[in-house]
């Protein structure tokens, strides 16, 4: 099996993670990196090409098998469109774009012309959510989600918190429950300097109440899900990589003819599972080798992005 040459566009926070994953994956070679912050127009170090602009790359003469777009969101569409025209498979960090018409164009283009295209909705690859999906829970009362981060650096060019954080959890709901119809019941948001930094969403689907709290104004980083069913509580801690499962039981008091409830507790750890970013990249590489467009993935990505867009229209 020949090595695949991968181009990385953007070397910020997520770009650095992608670079590490590429460099530690077998049968893959980091062809080059594009970033407008580089001082030199071009240089080659340790076998890797570094470009200040993508225009410096001669795609006709270079053998590039795939590309990851991890630049600022406002550049995603032009890079994706350019690479599609060069017939290069792409993985685009989330959000893919924030304009529904651009997203629709890219998804339709990929499906119609068999162009490999994946989105960086990294949480759908998390082994924890694979575990939950496989349980096929059908008696869920409510789901409460808390995805909080500390304030971001002013240097990072991020979209509002709904596209930056809530989109992850919306995509996971669509993944676990096979794209259910999600209804928005209420939305509270707190803007700061013209951008939403904290948001609370009240939604429902399949008779299940769904609450999503997203913030970039927290004192600590929180990544937690609570899934309440009629018989169990699943407390998910994505940072600790574990699920605490509480199951209600009953014990009879020895002193009186009454019953008291008692919770049976089980912990499932995922600490030794592969890194989620690696799993995501492996799916991308698999699509390239098989020359296969994952239509289900694209439909999930489109549905998740469109829900965020609709919420913002109604805020």
N, C-alpha and C positions, 0 to 999 in steps of 0.2 A: 504494500500500500504506500503510494507516494505521499510525501508531506504536502499539506495544504498551506498556501501562503495567505496570511490574513493581514489586512490593512486596518489599522486603528485610527479613527478620527476623533480627536479630543483626548487630552491627557489630564483631565481634572480629577475630581474625587472618584467618580465611577470609571473613568478611563483608566486610572491607575489600577483599579481592581481587575478590569478586563485585561490589561497588559500582563499582570501577574498570572492570571489564569491561562492566557495564551502561551506564555513562556514555560508553563509547567504542564502542558498537555502534550501527550505523545502524538506523533505524526502531524504536528502543526508547527508552522514557522511564522514568527512575527516578521512580516515583510517590511513594514514601516509604520511610522506614526505621523499624523498630520495635526499640527496645533499652531494657531495663529500667534501664540505667545513665544514661540521659538525665536531667538535672535537672528539666526542664520536662515537664509532661504532654503538651503539644503546642506546636510552633512550626514556622514555615515559613521556610526560608532558600534563596535562589537557586532558587526554584520547586520545592523538594523538601520534602515533609511529613515531620516528625520526631515520632514517637509514643513515649511511655514504655511504653504497654501497647497490645496489639492491640485491646482492648475499646474504645479511643477511635475506631476506624475504623467508619464506617457503610457496610458493604459493599453495602447495598441501594441507596444513592445514589451510590457511587463506582464508577468504571469501572476495575477492576483486572483485567488479563488474565492475570497469572501471578505467582507468588511463589517466592522462594528462602528456604528455612529454614536459617539458619546460626547458630542459637542453640545453647546447650548441649544435649547429647544428651537429657537428661532432660525437655526441653520439646518435643522433636520430635513426639512422638505427638499431644499435645493440639493443637499448631498444625496439623499435617497433617490431623487429623480435622476441625477447625474449617473449614479452607480447602476440604476436600473437600465439606463440607456447603454451602459457598458456591459450589461448582462452579468453583473457581479452580485451574488447573493448578499443580503444585508441583515444585520441584527441592529435594531434602532432602540436606543435607551428610551425609557418612558419619561414624559409622554412622547409618543411618536411625533405628534403635532397637536396644536390646540384649536385648529380650524377644521370643523367637520368636513368641509368640501375637499380639503387637502388629504385628509385621512381616507375619505371615500375614493379619491383618485388613486392613491397608492395601493389600497387593498384590491380594488377592481383591476388595476394594472397587473398586480402580482398574480391574481387568480386567472385572469384572461390569458396572460402571456407566459404562465408557468415560471414566474420569477420568485425565487426563494426569499422570504421576507418574514422575520420574526421581531417581536417586540420585547423589550427588557422588563417585562412584568415578572420580576424575579421570584416573588412569593408563590406563584402558582407551581413552582418547582420544589418548594420546601417539603421535605419528607414528612413534616408534621401534618401538612394539609393533605398530602397523599394518604396518610393514615386515617384522617378524619373522613375523607371522601370514601375510602374503602369500607368504612363502618356503615355507610348507607343509612344514616340517621333519618328517620321519618316521623319522629314525634317531638320535634324541636319547638319549644315555646318561644325562646328569644335568644338573640345573639348580641352581645355587647363587645365592642371593639375599641381599644384605646391605642392609638399610634401617636406618641408624643416625642418630640425632639427638642433639644436646647436651641436657642436662637442661632441662626446661621450667620456666617461671615458675610459682610457686605460685598465681598469680592465674588461670591458664588452667585451665578445667574440662574436662579431657580424660578419655576412657575409658582402660582399660588398653591396653598397647602392642599387643596383638593386634587390638583394634578400631581403634586409632589408626593403626598402621603396617602390620601384617601383612595386614590386610584388603585393602589396595591390591594387594599382590602375589598374593594368592589370587584376587582378581577378574580380574587380568591373565591368570593361568593359565587361568581359566574362559573368558576372552575369546579367547585365542589358540587354545586347543585345544577349543573348543566344549563347554564344561561336562563335562569328563571325570569319571569317578569317582575322587575323591582319597581315598587311604587314609592315616590317621595311624599312623605306626610308633613315634614317640617324641616326647616334649615335655619340655623343660627350661625352667624359668622362675625368675626372681628377683624376688620381691615387695619392695616398699619402701613403708612406711606403708600397708600393706593393699592396694596396687595393683601389678600386674605392670608393671615398667619395662623388663625385658629378657626375651627369649624366643627359644628355638631350637626349630624344628620339623623333624622328619624325616618326610617323606611320600613317597608314590609314586603314579603314575598311568600308565596305558598302558606299563608296563614301564620307566618313567623314574623315576629317583631325584630327589627334590626336597628341597632344604634351604633353609629360610627363617630368617634371623637378623634379629631386630628389637630395637632398643634405643633408649631415651631417656636413656642414661647414657654416651654416647660423648664423646670429646674433640673429634671432628670430625664433620661431616655426611657420610654415605656413602649413595649410592644406586647400587648396582651389581648387575648380573646377569652370571653366567657360564653360557652354554649350551654344553655339550660334546656334539657329535655324533660319529659315527664317522670323519668326515673333516675337521671344522672346529671351531674354538672361537670363539664369539661373546662378546666381552667388552663389555658394555653399561655405559656411564657416563651415567646420567640427568642428572647435574649438568653434565657437559661436553657433553651432548647429542650423543653419538657412539657408534658401534659399531666396535670393532676386531675384524677377522675374520682369524683365523690358519688357514691351510690347510697341512696337512702335505705335504711333497714329498720327493724324494730326489735326491742327487747322488752320482756315483761318484767315489771318491778316485783321484787320478792315480798315487799311490804304492803303492796296494795294491788288491787285488781285493775291496774291501768297500764298503758303502753307508752313508752318513751321512744322517740326516734333516735337513731344512731347512724352516723355516716361511715361507710366503709371506704377507705381511701387507698387508691393505687396510683403510682407514679410511673409514667412511661418516658424514658429518656431517649433523646435523639442526638446526644452529644457526639457519638461516634459515626454519624452518618456523613456522607460526602457533602462538601460545601455547596450551598445552593447555587452560587455563581458558576461553579464547575458543571453542575447538572444542566443549567440553562445553556451553557456553551456547548456541552456535549450534544444536546438536541439540535443546535444550529449546525454543528459539524456533521451530524447524522443526515440532516436534510440535504446538505451539500453533496455528500457521498452518494446519496440515493437519488439526487436531483428531484426532490419531492417538495411540493408546496403543501404546507400544513394548513388546510382551509379552516379546520376547526379552531386552530390557534388564532388565525386572522379574524375570524368572526367573533371570537371571545374578546380579542383586543379592541375591535371596532365597537362592540356593544359596551364595553367598559368605558372607553373614552367618550362615547356618545352620551352615556348617563351623566358623567361629570359635566359635559358641555350643557346638557339640559338643566342640571341643577344650577349652574351658574346663570343661565338665562332667567331662571325663576327666583333668584335670590332677592 
